[in-house]
Amino acid sequence: MARSSPLTPIDHDRDSAGMTYVYPVVSRRAGGVSVGINLNPNNACNWACVYCQVPDLTRGAAPEIDLAQLEAELRAMLADLLHGDFMQARVPEGARRLNDIALSGNGEPTSARAFPQIIDLIGRVMADFELSGKIKLVLITNGSLADRPRVRDGLQKMAALNGEVWFKFDSATAAGLRAINQTRNSPDKQFERLATAARLCPTWLQTCVFALDGTPPSDAEQAAYLAAVKRIRREGIPVQGVLLYGLARPSMQPQAGRLSALPADWLEAWAEKIRAAGLPVKVSP
Ligand code: SF4
C-alpha cells in the first residue's frame, strides 16, 4: 500500500530511476534516503482507501513479479546509492544516508504471490551490500492478507532482517472500514490479522485521520478505536505503537474533494487519547 509516511519526498517519482519495481525516496525531514520497492506497477490494490495517493487505482492484486529484474534493479539502485554519485547529485546535504528499504508501492505488496521469495531476495541483496542489521526493512501494508500462510512466512523472514510492519488501522468499525478503506473486511478479522502480524514481526499501527465532508471521526469511531487499543494492551499483543498521520498529500481518488485535513491540535489531542489508552504515538501532520 502507498506510503502515507513521515517521509516528505522531494523526489518521489516512481519512474525517476527508470525502473519498474525500485525507486528512491529522498527525505529532508527523515534525514535520509529510502529505497522503495513497488510490487504493484499495475496500480492494483484489494482496497480503495478514499485518501489513497495512487493515480488510476484499480481493484486487484500485484502482477507476477519478475524476480530477476527486481533483484537487478535493487542491486543497481543500492550500488548507485552506496558506491555511485546518487547522493552527491540528487540528495541535499544532511540527508545523504540510506535509512531503509520499504515495500511500499501502488497497491498491496503482500498480494504478490512470491512475497516470501521476495523477502529472501531482499535479504540476500542486503547481505551482499553489508546492510543486514544496519538499516530497516519496512513493509507498508493494509494487513488484509496477513493471515495467509505465504504472507506469514514472509513476515517471519522479515523479522530476521530488522523488519518492521506498518499495518493500516484507520478504523475499528465495519462502517469505518467501508467508508474509509472501501472494504467489507470485518473489524474482528482485521484485529486477528493485526495480532498475527505483530507476533511475527515488530508492527506499528498506521492510522490516517481526516475530516470527511467537514466532519472529524465520530465519537463512536473514536470509542471503537480506543477500545481496540485497550484490547491490544489487555491481550498482550506486541504492537510497537501508532504512526498517526493527517492528510499529508492530496488523494488521487474520486472522493478527494470530500476530504480535508484536521487541525494540528486535533491530531495532538487524539494522540493523547490513544496514549492514555496504552500505546505510544508518533504524530506526522
Ligand atoms: S491500502 Fe489503501 S492507501 Fe494503500 S494502496 Fe491500497 S487503496 Fe491505496
Residues whose N, C-alpha, C, O or C-beta is under 5 A from the ligand:
A	BS01	SF4	M1 A2 C45 W47 A48 C49 C52 G105 N106 G107 E108 N142
